[in-house]
Amino acid sequence: MSAAGLPAARPPAPSKLPATLAFVAVAAVVVVCAVALRADWPALLGLPERIVTYTRLLTEGFWANPFADPQREWWTVAFDFMFDSLSIAWIGTLIGALLSVPFGFAAARNVAPAWLVWISRTILNVIRAIPEFILAIVFLLPLFGFHPAAGAIALGVGSIGTLGKLTSEALEDLQPGPVEALRAAGASGLSVLRWGMLPQVMPEIVSFWLYRFEVNIRAGAILGMLGLGGIGFLFDQLFNGREWARAGIALLVTVVVTIVVDQLSAAVRHRIIGREQFSHRDVF
């Protein structure tokens, strides 16, 4: 109510002009990008037919007896190559896990001096900026040739960049209480790292490792198409030979194995993180 007893005037509604201009700008960018792609957009009309056709071709091998020749050999080969992909991803993850821990400590502001933090973070940024297939083609193929070792090392180096960054962030977010208690008791710097910091962040770091393993399985399939082994190499051979039935079996094996690994990894991560939270409630 105003001083004269009359109802107060409603404030003016906020202008919708900024939101409208932003929407128009975004729409204009989308249109410009669509034109710049120079794609054959009318070909989208035939997309449903192509989906049906290739789905039929890829699923032809599903309905045959898997224990009869040659289907039995197709399934066996697909699982063998998928096991190679898991091995490449696992070795790459181990390389990244082992080397990312010292990089993570060196990149944490509450652990290392400023000059070391800057150097470590710059190295990690450079590693993350280079895709794994570039590492494989430019640096590793000249050394190892078309060998799965090149793919595993490329995945390992790529994992260092991501895992090192996540490790440093976990260290910077840890509880300061145990660290201050150890320093007050006169513990050495190495003891503080070993007993005050590492136990706090190790469950989270292990969950990062498991997640990176899942990522490396998918990235390893791409590297395999360069000739570095694994299920990606099999896909390259089958698609080039237009062996759609065998490609469908290999695709099904890849999807099933990836889902199983994802579910197992998620369960382990949930258990690790849940146990960590429970222990923190007990302590604090």
Backbone as CSV, one residue per row, in Angstrom:
resi,resn,N_x,N_y,N_z,CA_x,CA_y,CA_z,C_x,C_y,C_z
1,MET,0.843,-1.185,0.000,0.000,0.000,0.000,0.882,1.240,0.000
2,SER,0.456,2.260,-0.757,1.194,3.521,-0.778,0.800,4.346,0.431
3,ALA,1.473,5.491,0.595,1.207,6.355,1.740,-0.213,6.896,1.695
4,ALA,-0.793,7.033,0.494,-2.148,7.575,0.368,-3.207,6.501,0.513
5,GLY,-2.798,5.262,0.777,-3.758,4.185,0.945,-4.156,3.502,-0.333
6,LEU,-3.509,3.886,-1.442,-3.821,3.275,-2.728,-2.885,2.104,-2.976
7,PRO,-3.326,1.127,-3.738,-2.445,-0.015,-4.033,-1.192,0.445,-4.771
8,ALA,-0.057,-0.150,-4.381,1.201,0.203,-5.041,1.203,-0.336,-6.463
9,ALA,1.789,0.454,-7.355,1.848,0.047,-8.754,2.777,-1.153,-8.914
10,ARG,2.386,-2.085,-9.779,3.224,-3.241,-10.021,4.485,-2.820,-10.750
11,PRO,5.626,-3.433,-10.396,6.861,-3.069,-11.112,6.783,-3.556,-12.549
12,PRO,7.425,-2.854,-13.437,7.379,-3.273,-14.852,8.038,-4.635,-15.034
13,ALA,7.493,-5.403,-15.951,8.065,-6.727,-16.242,9.443,-6.569,-16.863
14,PRO,10.353,-7.463,-16.544,11.680,-7.372,-17.146,11.613,-7.552,-18.649
15,SER,12.502,-6.884,-19.331,12.508,-6.925,-20.791,12.928,-8.313,-21.278
16,LYS,12.226,-8.809,-22.281,12.573,-10.081,-22.899,13.506,-9.911,-24.082
17,LEU,13.925,-8.677,-24.342,14.776,-8.428,-25.501,16.121,-9.153,-25.419
18,PRO,16.850,-9.140,-24.253,18.142,-9.861,-24.221,18.005,-11.346,-24.514
19,ALA,16.981,-11.982,-23.929,16.791,-13.414,-24.180,16.432,-13.673,-25.635
20,THR,15.613,-12.794,-26.216,15.238,-12.965,-27.620,16.444,-12.806,-28.536
21,LEU,17.268,-11.793,-28.261,18.461,-11.581,-29.079,19.437,-12.757,-28.954
22,ALA,19.568,-13.296,-27.728,20.454,-14.445,-27.545,19.943,-15.646,-28.325
23,PHE,18.628,-15.873,-28.291,18.048,-17.003,-29.037,18.272,-16.833,-30.533
24,VAL,18.063,-15.618,-31.035,18.261,-15.359,-32.469,19.729,-15.561,-32.846
25,ALA,20.651,-15.113,-31.975,22.080,-15.277,-32.266,22.469,-16.747,-32.317
26,VAL,21.985,-17.527,-31.359,22.301,-18.961,-31.353,21.710,-19.643,-32.583
27,ALA,20.472,-19.291,-32.927,19.853,-19.884,-34.113,20.630,-19.523,-35.377
28,ALA,21.118,-18.279,-35.445,21.898,-17.864,-36.614,23.200,-18.645,-36.712
29,VAL,23.852,-18.876,-35.562,25.094,-19.659,-35.566,24.831,-21.087,-36.033
30,VAL,23.732,-21.676,-35.575,23.384,-23.041,-35.992,23.145,-23.097,-37.496
31,VAL,22.427,-22.118,-38.031,22.140,-22.098,-39.468,23.428,-21.938,-40.271
32,VAL,24.302,-21.013,-39.824,25.570,-20.799,-40.536,26.417,-22.072,-40.523
33,CYS,26.473,-22.745,-39.371,27.243,-23.989,-39.286,26.654,-25.072,-40.189
34,ALA,25.319,-25.150,-40.242,24.689,-26.147,-41.099,24.989,-25.888,-42.572
35,VAL,25.013,-24.627,-42.971,25.338,-24.289,-44.359,26.813,-24.546,-44.641
36,ALA,27.677,-24.204,-43.669,29.113,-24.379,-43.871,29.512,-25.848,-43.983
37,LEU,28.721,-26.759,-43.425,29.046,-28.181,-43.522,28.933,-28.715,-44.945
38,ARG,28.114,-28.074,-45.761,27.895,-28.500,-47.144,27.463,-29.968,-47.216
39,ALA,26.654,-30.342,-46.270,26.152,-31.718,-46.237,24.986,-31.876,-47.205
40,ASP,24.773,-33.110,-47.623,23.647,-33.429,-48.496,22.428,-33.683,-47.620
41,TRP,21.807,-32.603,-47.156,20.699,-32.735,-46.207,19.505,-33.497,-46.774
42,PRO,19.174,-33.373,-48.083,18.055,-34.208,-48.587,18.302,-35.699,-48.435
43,ALA,19.580,-36.115,-48.289,19.870,-37.545,-48.107,19.321,-38.069,-46.790
44,LEU,18.987,-37.160,-45.843,18.392,-37.607,-44.589,17.063,-38.326,-44.801
45,LEU,16.394,-38.013,-45.910,15.110,-38.668,-46.168,15.285,-40.165,-46.381
46,GLY,16.452,-40.562,-46.874,16.704,-41.990,-47.073,17.343,-42.674,-45.890
47,LEU,17.529,-41.924,-44.782,18.189,-42.502,-43.620,17.400,-43.658,-43.003
48,PRO,16.077,-43.559,-42.822,15.360,-44.713,-42.242,15.532,-45.991,-43.053
49,GLU,15.511,-45.869,-44.383,15.689,-47.069,-45.215,17.076,-47.667,-45.022
50,ARG,18.116,-46.816,-44.944,19.474,-47.333,-44.753,19.626,-47.978,-43.382
51,ILE,18.961,-47.413,-42.365,19.026,-48.007,-41.031,18.437,-49.411,-41.041
52,VAL,17.298,-49.567,-41.706,16.661,-50.878,-41.784,17.543,-51.855,-42.550
53,THR,18.137,-51.384,-43.649,18.962,-52.267,-44.477,20.189,-52.756,-43.722
54,TYR,20.912,-51.834,-43.109,22.143,-52.232,-42.426,21.841,-53.003,-41.142
55,THR,20.737,-52.710,-40.506,20.355,-53.508,-39.339,20.091,-54.950,-39.743
56,ARG,19.421,-55.132,-40.867,19.168,-56.489,-41.353,20.473,-57.197,-41.706
57,LEU,21.405,-56.489,-42.358,22.671,-57.109,-42.748,23.520,-57.473,-41.522
58,LEU,23.536,-56.576,-40.518,24.384,-56.808,-39.350,23.831,-57.890,-38.431
59,THR,22.525,-58.106,-38.481,21.924,-59.087,-37.573,21.721,-60.450,-38.223
60,GLU,22.180,-60.629,-39.457,22.002,-61.919,-40.115,22.724,-63.039,-39.370
61,GLY,23.885,-62.725,-38.800,24.638,-63.760,-38.109,24.099,-64.109,-36.739
62,PHE,23.183,-63.291,-36.197,22.655,-63.555,-34.855,21.784,-64.813,-34.816
63,TRP,21.106,-65.099,-35.928,20.071,-66.131,-35.897,20.611,-67.509,-36.286
64,ALA,21.869,-67.563,-36.706,22.457,-68.850,-37.064,22.964,-69.564,-35.813
65,ASN,23.101,-70.861,-35.892,23.599,-71.663,-34.772,25.043,-71.280,-34.458
66,PRO,25.308,-70.746,-33.270,26.679,-70.298,-32.974,27.668,-71.446,-32.804
67,PHE,27.197,-72.681,-32.684,28.088,-73.826,-32.483,28.388,-74.567,-33.782
68,ALA,27.812,-74.082,-34.878,28.054,-74.704,-36.174,29.053,-73.868,-36.963
69,ASP,29.809,-74.524,-37.826,30.732,-73.802,-38.699,29.924,-73.095,-39.786
70,PRO,30.332,-71.864,-40.226,31.502,-71.113,-39.737,31.196,-70.156,-38.594
71,GLN,29.933,-70.162,-38.105,29.561,-69.195,-37.064,30.399,-69.370,-35.796
72,ARG,30.721,-70.619,-35.462,31.520,-70.838,-34.258,32.851,-70.125,-34.352
73,GLU,33.471,-70.196,-35.527,34.754,-69.499,-35.721,34.569,-67.992,-35.640
74,TRP,33.453,-67.473,-36.176,33.211,-66.039,-36.124,33.123,-65.548,-34.675
75,TRP,32.362,-66.271,-33.846,32.229,-65.872,-32.444,33.568,-65.987,-31.714
76,THR,34.307,-67.047,-31.992,35.597,-67.245,-31.330,36.568,-66.122,-31.682
77,VAL,36.644,-65.775,-32.958,37.540,-64.701,-33.393,37.133,-63.371,-32.767
78,ALA,35.830,-63.102,-32.701,35.360,-61.841,-32.117,35.750,-61.747,-30.642
79,PHE,35.564,-62.835,-29.895,35.937,-62.808,-28.482,37.460,-62.704,-28.310
80,ASP,38.226,-63.343,-29.182,39.690,-63.229,-29.097,40.150,-61.793,-29.302
81,PHE,39.603,-61.130,-30.307,39.994,-59.742,-30.562,39.495,-58.821,-29.450
82,MET,38.320,-59.125,-28.895,37.817,-58.310,-27.791,38.702,-58.478,-26.562
83,PHE,39.196,-59.699,-26.328,40.127,-59.911,-25.219,41.409,-59.124,-25.449
84,ASP,41.876,-59.045,-26.701,43.051,-58.224,-27.005,42.780,-56.757,-26.678
85,SER,41.579,-56.282,-27.001,41.229,-54.888,-26.689,41.234,-54.644,-25.186
86,LEU,40.676,-55.585,-24.421,40.686,-55.445,-22.968,42.117,-55.440,-22.432
87,SER,42.972,-56.268,-22.998,44.367,-56.316,-22.550,45.076,-55.006,-22.850
88,ILE,44.863,-54.466,-24.056,45.489,-53.190,-24.423,45.000,-52.080,-23.498
89,ALA,43.682,-52.040,-23.252,43.129,-51.005,-22.377,43.643,-51.160,-20.947
90,TRP,43.759,-52.399,-20.470,44.220,-52.637,-19.105,45.677,-52.212,-18.937
91,ILE,46.534,-52.575,-19.894,47.947,-52.183,-19.810,48.078,-50.668,-19.900
92,GLY,47.328,-50.048,-20.808,47.365,-48.594,-20.899,46.915,-47.919,-19.619
93,THR,45.876,-48.481,-18.981,45.403,-47.918,-17.717,46.441,-48.074,-16.615
94,LEU,47.123,-49.211,-16.564,48.171,-49.413,-15.563,49.302,-48.410,-15.741
95,ILE,49.708,-48.186,-16.987,50.765,-47.202,-17.246,50.327,-45.825,-16.767
96,GLY,49.113,-45.435,-17.150,48.619,-44.128,-16.736,48.450,-44.009,-15.236
97,ALA,47.980,-45.090,-14.588,47.753,-45.051,-13.141,49.075,-44.871,-12.385
98,LEU,50.081,-45.629,-12.757,51.352,-45.576,-12.032,52.053,-44.233,-12.211
99,LEU,52.029,-43.683,-13.413,52.748,-42.437,-13.671,51.941,-41.199,-13.309
100,SER,50.625,-41.338,-13.216,49.814,-40.155,-12.908,49.892,-39.770,-11.435
101,VAL,50.190,-40.735,-10.542,50.244,-40.407,-9.110,51.348,-39.398,-8.803
102,PRO,52.603,-39.617,-9.217,53.612,-38.576,-8.959,53.295,-37.263,-9.653
103,PHE,52.746,-37.322,-10.861,52.363,-36.085,-11.541,51.252,-35.378,-10.765
104,GLY,50.302,-36.138,-10.224,49.222,-35.525,-9.456,49.722,-34.836,-8.207
105,PHE,50.652,-35.475,-7.475,51.226,-34.829,-6.299,52.013,-33.590,-6.692
106,ALA,52.754,-33.660,-7.800,53.550,-32.503,-8.229,52.680,-31.364,-8.740
107,ALA,51.446,-31.648,-9.151,50.562,-30.608,-9.687,49.597,-30.060,-8.651
108,ALA,49.618,-30.581,-7.416,48.709,-30.103,-6.367,49.313,-28.903,-5.654
109,ARG,48.555,-27.837,-5.526,49.062,-26.599,-4.927,49.373,-26.746,-3.447
110,ASN,48.682,-27.637,-2.769,48.914,-27.816,-1.335,50.000,-28.849,-1.047
111,VAL,50.676,-29.332,-2.084,51.725,-30.330,-1.903,53.062,-29.825,-2.416
112,ALA,53.102,-29.327,-3.644,54.352,-28.974,-4.307,54.532,-27.462,-4.362
113,PRO,55.765,-26.998,-4.543,55.996,-25.555,-4.716,55.397,-25.045,-6.013
114,ALA,55.240,-23.726,-6.090,54.523,-23.126,-7.220,55.193,-23.433,-8.554
115,TRP,56.533,-23.382,-8.595,57.214,-23.619,-9.870,57.012,-25.044,-10.360
116,LEU,56.996,-26.022,-9.451,56.779,-27.411,-9.838,55.329,-27.637,-10.249
117,VAL,54.404,-26.956,-9.559,52.997,-27.062,-9.932,52.793,-26.564,-11.357
118,TRP,53.425,-25.432,-11.689,53.264,-24.863,-13.035,53.824,-25.802,-14.096
119,ILE,54.998,-26.346,-13.864,55.607,-27.263,-14.837,54.748,-28.523,-14.997
120,SER,54.313,-29.093,-13.879,53.539,-30.334,-13.942,52.200,-30.109,-14.642
121,ARG,51.528,-29.024,-14.318,50.230,-28.777,-14.950,50.387,-28.488,-16.439
122,THR,51.478,-27.828,-16.809,51.715,-27.578,-18.233,51.918,-28.890,-18.974
123,ILE,52.680,-29.801,-18.397,52.887,-31.110,-19.031,51.575,-31.866,-19.149
124,LEU,50.779,-31.867,-18.086,49.501,-32.571,-18.120,48.554,-31.953,-19.147
125,ASN,48.564,-30.627,-19.271,47.711,-29.961,-20.257,48.124,-30.327,-21.676
126,VAL,49.436,-30.381,-21.906,49.921,-30.746,-23.242,49.516,-32.181,-23.580
127,ILE,49.643,-33.081,-22.614,49.272,-34.480,-22.857,47.786,-34.586,-23.172
128,ARG,46.940,-33.864,-22.426,45.495,-33.944,-22.664,45.106,-33.328,-24.002
129,ALA,45.915,-32.399,-24.493,45.580,-31.724,-25.744,45.880,-32.575,-26.974
130,ILE,46.686,-33.626,-26.828,47.070,-34.462,-27.966,46.236,-35.736,-27.943
131,PRO,45.432,-35.999,-28.977,44.639,-37.243,-29.004,45.539,-38.475,-29.048
132,GLU,45.001,-39.577,-28.560,45.793,-40.809,-28.503,46.220,-41.292,-29.879
133,PHE,45.352,-41.116,-30.896,45.734,-41.631,-32.210,46.862,-40.799,-32.823
134,ILE,46.972,-39.513,-32.434,48.107,-38.707,-32.894,49.386,-39.199,-32.226
135,LEU,49.300,-39.492,-30.929,50.469,-40.052,-30.238,50.918,-41.344,-30.903
136,ALA,49.945,-42.188,-31.251,50.286,-43.476,-31.852,50.923,-43.300,-33.227
137,ILE,50.330,-42.446,-34.065,50.809,-42.299,-35.440,52.167,-41.608,-35.495
138,VAL,52.310,-40.501,-34.748,53.505,-39.671,-34.878,54.683,-40.233,-34.096
139,PHE,54.431,-40.718,-32.882,55.544,-41.076,-32.002,55.766,-42.579,-31.854
140,LEU,54.703,-43.365,-31.842,54.838,-44.770,-31.454,54.909,-45.730,-32.643
141,LEU,54.206,-45.435,-33.722,54.313,-46.306,-34.880,55.733,-46.398,-35.433
142,PRO,56.499,-45.278,-35.491,57.888,-45.423,-35.939,58.731,-46.309,-35.025
143,LEU,58.369,-46.412,-33.740,59.151,-47.218,-32.801,58.711,-48.675,-32.787
144,PHE,57.403,-48.914,-32.739,56.892,-50.269,-32.560,56.252,-50.853,-33.812
145,GLY,55.976,-50.012,-34.824,55.255,-50.506,-35.976,53.799,-50.758,-35.629
146,PHE,53.119,-51.550,-36.463,51.706,-51.855,-36.230,51.607,-53.006,-35.234
147,HIS,51.854,-52.659,-33.976,51.877,-53.639,-32.895,50.972,-53.151,-31.777
148,PRO,50.276,-54.036,-31.078,49.410,-53.591,-29.975,50.141,-52.795,-28.904
149,ALA,51.457,-52.979,-28.773,52.199,-52.208,-27.777,52.092,-50.713,-28.041
150,ALA,52.065,-50.314,-29.311,51.923,-48.893,-29.632,50.585,-48.358,-29.130
151,GLY,49.511,-49.146,-29.294,48.211,-48.711,-28.803,48.160,-48.632,-27.294
152,ALA,48.747,-49.630,-26.616,48.727,-49.627,-25.155,49.489,-48.428,-24.596
153,ILE,50.667,-48.133,-25.164,51.453,-46.996,-24.670,50.751,-45.680,-24.980
154,ALA,50.117,-45.584,-26.153,49.372,-44.360,-26.481,48.239,-44.136,-25.487
155,LEU,47.513,-45.192,-25.146,46.455,-45.061,-24.141,47.032,-44.715,-22.777
156,GLY,48.204,-45.298,-22.450,48.827,-44.997,-21.160,49.238,-43.543,-21.050
157,VAL,49.866,-43.024,-22.094,50.284,-41.614,-22.066,49.066,-40.706,-22.001
158,GLY,48.038,-41.016,-22.783,46.827,-40.206,-22.716,46.161,-40.262,-21.350
159,SER,46.249,-41.414,-20.693,45.650,-41.547,-19.358,46.386,-40.700,-18.327
160,ILE,47.693,-40.502,-18.511,48.463,-39.706,-17.541,47.889,-38.300,-17.431
161,GLY,47.543,-37.691,-18.569,47.027,-36.325,-18.540,45.745,-36.199,-17.750
162,THR,44.801,-37.103,-17.990,43.513,-37.029,-17.303,43.632,-37.437,-15.836
163,LEU,44.284,-38.582,-15.579,44.381,-39.074,-14.204,45.243,-38.157,-13.345
164,GLY,46.302,-37.587,-13.912,47.129,-36.652,-13.144,46.354,-35.428,-12.705
165,LYS,45.532,-34.879,-13.603,44.714,-33.713,-13.258,43.701,-34.063,-12.167
166,LEU,43.010,-35.200,-12.318,42.024,-35.588,-11.322,42.678,-35.878,-9.973
167,THR,43.869,-36.474,-9.989,44.576,-36.745,-8.733,44.960,-35.457,-8.028
168,SER,45.447,-34.486,-8.762,45.821,-33.207,-8.143,44.611,-32.500,-7.549
169,GLU,43.464,-32.569,-8.239,42.254,-31.934,-7.702,41.764,-32.648,-6.450
170,ALA,41.888,-33.980,-6.430,41.495,-34.716,-5.227,42.397,-34.352,-4.048
171,LEU,43.679,-34.181,-4.300,44.610,-33.803,-3.229,44.307,-32.412,-2.691
172,GLU,43.921,-31.518,-3.558,43.624,-30.156,-3.112,42.323,-30.068,-2.320
173,ASP,41.464,-31.070,-2.430,40.187,-31.069,-1.716,40.176,-31.963,-0.483
174,LEU,41.325,-32.505,-0.098,41.347,-33.432,1.033,41.135,-32.708,2.366
175,GLN,40.814,-33.478,3.415,40.606,-32.933,4.749,41.955,-32.523,5.351
176,PRO,42.100,-31.284,5.825,43.404,-30.842,6.340,43.730,-31.366,7.737
177,GLY,42.744,-31.901,8.461,42.972,-32.318,9.840,44.100,-33.330,10.015
178,PRO,44.063,-34.491,9.357,45.145,-35.463,9.520,46.508,-34.920,9.111
179,VAL,46.540,-34.095,8.080,47.810,-33.524,7.618,48.391,-32.593,8.679
180,GLU,47.550,-31.725,9.248,48.028,-30.799,10.279,48.460,-31.546,11.539
181,ALA,47.746,-32.629,11.862,48.119,-33.403,13.050,49.497,-34.039,12.878
182,LEU,49.773,-34.590,11.698,51.075,-35.205,11.447,52.188,-34.167,11.464
183,ARG,51.932,-33.002,10.885,52.953,-31.955,10.889,53.207,-31.441,12.303
184,ALA,52.138,-31.332,13.107,52.314,-30.885,14.491,53.094,-31.897,15.313
185,ALA,52.978,-33.191,14.931,53.723,-34.230,15.654,55.163,-34.347,15.184
186,GLY,55.560,-33.534,14.204,56.938,-33.536,13.737,57.222,-34.542,12.643
187,ALA,56.198,-35.031,11.941,56.413,-35.999,10.867,57.117,-35.330,9.694
188,SER,57.905,-36.117,8.982,58.602,-35.605,7.812,57.619,-35.364,6.673
189,GLY,58.086,-34.623,5.649,57.213,-34.345,4.516,56.755,-35.600,3.802
190,LEU,57.665,-36.585,3.667,57.291,-37.836,3.023,56.270,-38.605,3.849
191,SER,56.402,-38.572,5.156,55.430,-39.251,6.021,54.057,-38.589,5.934
192,VAL,54.051,-37.268,5.820,52.781,-36.557,5.679,52.077,-36.975,4.392
193,LEU,52.857,-37.084,3.305,52.280,-37.507,2.040,51.762,-38.942,2.129
194,ARG,52.563,-39.803,2.757,52.223,-41.224,2.786,51.057,-41.526,3.717
195,TRP,51.038,-40.922,4.913,50.043,-41.284,5.922,48.926,-40.252,6.096
196,GLY,49.163,-39.008,5.655,48.145,-37.988,5.842,47.327,-37.694,4.599
197,MET,47.966,-37.787,3.418,47.283,-37.421,2.177,46.844,-38.629,1.361
198,LEU,47.769,-39.547,1.110,47.468,-40.668,0.222,46.289,-41.513,0.704
199,PRO,46.179,-41.860,2.005,45.008,-42.663,2.420,43.674,-41.962,2.188
200,GLN,43.677,-40.628,2.258,42.422,-39.907,2.052,41.968,-39.942,0.591
201,VAL,42.912,-39.807,-0.325,42.540,-39.666,-1.737,42.604,-40.976,-2.505
202,MET,43.195,-42.016,-1.911,43.390,-43.251,-2.669,42.087,-43.893,-3.140
203,PRO,41.026,-43.957,-2.319,39.770,-44.528,-2.846,39.240,-43.767,-4.058
204,GLU,39.315,-42.443,-4.015,38.843,-41.654,-5.146,39.739,-41.849,-6.362
205,ILE,41.042,-41.961,-6.144,41.970,-42.183,-7.252,41.698,-43.530,-7.911
206,VAL,41.449,-44.560,-7.115,41.162,-45.879,-7.676,39.884,-45.837,-8.514
207,SER,38.892,-45.084,-8.069,37.671,-44.955,-8.865,37.961,-44.253,-10.187
208,PHE,38.891,-43.284,-10.176,39.306,-42.642,-11.424,39.966,-43.658,-12.354
209,TRP,40.800,-44.520,-11.794,41.465,-45.542,-12.610,40.447,-46.456,-13.283
210,LEU,39.450,-46.885,-12.539,38.446,-47.780,-13.107,37.654,-47.098,-14.219
211,TYR,37.310,-45.838,-13.993,36.581,-45.115,-15.029,37.447,-44.938,-16.274
212,ARG,38.730,-44.668,-16.065,39.618,-44.506,-17.216,39.768,-45.819,-17.979
213,PHE,39.711,-46.933,-17.297,39.757,-48.221,-17.970,38.577,-48.370,-18.924
214,GLU,37.400,-47.951,-18.482,36.237,-47.993,-19.370,36.461,-47.115,-20.599
215,VAL,37.005,-45.919,-20.388,37.264,-45.009,-21.514,38.296,-45.620,-22.462
216,ASN,39.320,-46.255,-21.922,40.376,-46.819,-22.756,39.880,-47.977,-23.609
217,ILE,38.864,-48.700,-23.144,38.299,-49.770,-23.976,37.736,-49.178,-25.256
218,ARG,37.015,-48.084,-25.151,36.437,-47.449,-26.336,37.526,-46.801,-27.194
219,ALA,38.463,-46.114,-26.540,39.539,-45.478,-27.305,40.413,-46.522,-27.987
220,GLY,40.615,-47.666,-27.345,41.412,-48.718,-27.947,40.777,-49.271,-29.213
221,ALA,39.447,-49.291,-29.273,38.775,-49.749,-30.485,39.078,-48.825,-31.660
222,ILE,39.169,-47.529,-31.390,39.508,-46.569,-32.455,40.948,-46.770,-32.901
223,LEU,41.862,-46.946,-31.937,43.254,-47.180,-32.293,43.410,-48.478,-33.080
224,GLY,42.584,-49.469,-32.779,42.660,-50.727,-33.499,42.397,-50.567,-34.985
225,MET,41.584,-49.595,-35.368,41.298,-49.374,-36.778,42.491,-48.786,-37.508
226,LEU,43.510,-48.346,-36.765,44.770,-47.925,-37.381,45.705,-49.099,-37.613
227,GLY,45.291,-50.292,-37.202,46.123,-51.464,-37.360,46.883,-51.851,-36.117
228,LEU,46.439,-51.371,-34.950,47.160,-51.617,-33.705,46.543,-52.738,-32.885
229,GLY,45.754,-53.575,-33.498,45.216,-54.731,-32.800,43.911,-54.439,-32.095
230,GLY,43.350,-55.480,-31.522,42.100,-55.340,-30.802,40.893,-55.432,-31.715
231,ILE,39.725,-55.198,-31.124,38.468,-55.365,-31.851,38.344,-54.340,-32.971
232,GLY,38.981,-53.170,-32.821,38.937,-52.175,-33.879,39.596,-52.657,-35.158
233,PHE,40.680,-53.412,-35.033,41.349,-53.983,-36.206,40.426,-54.967,-36.918
234,LEU,39.697,-55.771,-36.151,38.745,-56.710,-36.751,37.633,-55.963,-37.471
235,PHE,37.104,-54.902,-36.853,36.070,-54.103,-37.508,36.572,-53.559,-38.843
236,ASP,37.791,-53.053,-38.852,38.343,-52.486,-40.079,38.386,-53.541,-41.175
237,GLN,38.827,-54.746,-40.838,38.904,-55.809,-41.837,37.511,-56.217,-42.328
238,LEU,36.569,-56.334,-41.422,35.239,-56.811,-41.802,34.464,-55.772,-42.601
239,PHE,34.556,-54.504,-42.198,33.822,-53.472,-42.929,34.422,-53.248,-44.313
240,ASN,35.742,-53.304,-44.413,36.357,-53.164,-45.735,35.983,-54.335,-46.638
241,GLY,35.848,-55.514,-46.055,35.437,-56.679,-46.836,33.935,-56.830,-46.973
242,ARG,33.182,-55.899,-46.397,31.715,-55.930,-46.436,31.149,-57.260,-45.931
243,GLU,31.794,-57.795,-44.899,31.295,-59.013,-44.256,30.370,-58.595,-43.119
244,TRP,29.142,-58.238,-43.484,28.239,-57.604,-42.540,27.816,-58.545,-41.427
245,ALA,27.598,-59.818,-41.737,27.155,-60.758,-40.707,28.233,-60.915,-39.628
246,ARG,29.487,-61.067,-40.049,30.576,-61.189,-39.074,30.763,-59.882,-38.312
247,ALA,30.609,-58.745,-39.011,30.727,-57.447,-38.340,29.643,-57.284,-37.286
248,GLY,28.446,-57.783,-37.566,27.371,-57.703,-36.581,27.674,-58.524,-35.343
249,ILE,28.253,-59.717,-35.530,28.635,-60.531,-34.375,29.715,-59.832,-33.559
250,ALA,30.713,-59.274,-34.241,31.767,-58.549,-33.530,31.201,-57.343,-32.785
251,LEU,30.230,-56.658,-33.401,29.612,-55.508,-32.746,28.842,-55.938,-31.507
252,LEU,28.116,-57.049,-31.609,27.357,-57.540,-30.452,28.301,-57.938,-29.315
253,VAL,29.397,-58.614,-29.640,30.376,-58.989,-28.622,30.947,-57.743,-27.952
254,THR,31.243,-56.717,-28.742,31.784,-55.473,-28.186,30.804,-54.813,-27.240
255,VAL,29.549,-54.731,-27.651,28.535,-54.077,-26.820,28.333,-54.843,-25.517
256,VAL,28.211,-56.173,-25.605,27.947,-56.971,-24.407,29.122,-56.895,-23.438
257,VAL,30.339,-57.072,-23.936,31.513,-57.035,-23.067,31.688,-55.648,-22.451
258,THR,31.462,-54.602,-23.227,31.592,-53.239,-22.702,30.566,-52.970,-21.607
259,ILE,29.334,-53.422,-21.804,28.302,-53.231,-20.780,28.664,-53.980,-19.504
260,VAL,29.151,-55.208,-19.645,29.536,-55.997,-18.465,30.666,-55.309,-17.713
261,VAL,31.682,-54.844,-18.436,32.804,-54.149,-17.783,32.326,-52.867,-17.118
262,ASP,31.446,-52.118,-17.783,30.925,-50.886,-17.194,30.164,-51.164,-15.901
263,GLN,29.345,-52.199,-15.896,28.559,-52.517,-14.705,29.457,-52.971,-13.558
264,LEU,30.436,-53.814,-13.853,31.357,-54.258,-12.809,32.170,-53.083,-12.269
265,SER,32.656,-52.246,-13.161,33.442,-51.084,-12.733,32.605,-50.131,-11.899
266,ALA,31.350,-49.899,-12.319,30.474,-48.998,-11.557,30.198,-49.558,-10.169
267,ALA,30.006,-50.886,-10.073,29.759,-51.495,-8.762,30.974,-51.355,-7.851
268,VAL,32.164,-51.571,-8.412,33.384,-51.430,-7.603,33.578,-49.980,-7.177
269,ARG,33.360,-49.046,-8.096,33.503,-47.626,-7.744,32.513,-47.232,-6.661
270,HIS,31.279,-47.689,-6.780,30.264,-47.367,-5.772,30.658,-47.917,-4.407
271,ARG,31.198,-49.126,-4.401,31.600,-49.716,-3.123,32.772,-48.958,-2.515
272,ILE,33.742,-48.570,-3.349,34.914,-47.846,-2.849,34.507,-46.489,-2.293
273,ILE,33.721,-45.742,-3.077,33.322,-44.405,-2.636,32.399,-44.492,-1.431
274,GLY,31.496,-45.488,-1.402,30.621,-45.655,-0.245,31.389,-45.979,1.011
275,ARG,32.398,-46.833,0.902,33.228,-47.157,2.066,34.009,-45.933,2.532
276,GLU,34.475,-45.122,1.580,35.213,-43.914,1.952,34.319,-42.945,2.711
277,GLN,33.084,-42.741,2.228,32.173,-41.831,2.913,31.830,-42.353,4.301
278,PHE,31.647,-43.666,4.437,31.322,-44.248,5.735,32.475,-44.038,6.707
279,SER,33.717,-44.234,6.251,34.876,-44.044,7.140,35.017,-42.594,7.540
280,HIS,34.690,-41.677,6.645,34.763,-40.253,6.998,33.729,-39.894,8.048
281,ARG,32.534,-40.507,7.965,31.523,-40.228,9.003,31.992,-40.746,10.363
282,ASP,32.663,-41.881,10.338,33.139,-42.419,11.595,34.213,-41.538,12.229
283,VAL,35.106,-40.982,11.376,36.222,-40.210,11.905,35.809,-38.803,12.299
284,PHE,34.978,-38.182,11.480,34.669,-36.769,11.694,33.248,-36.581,12.229
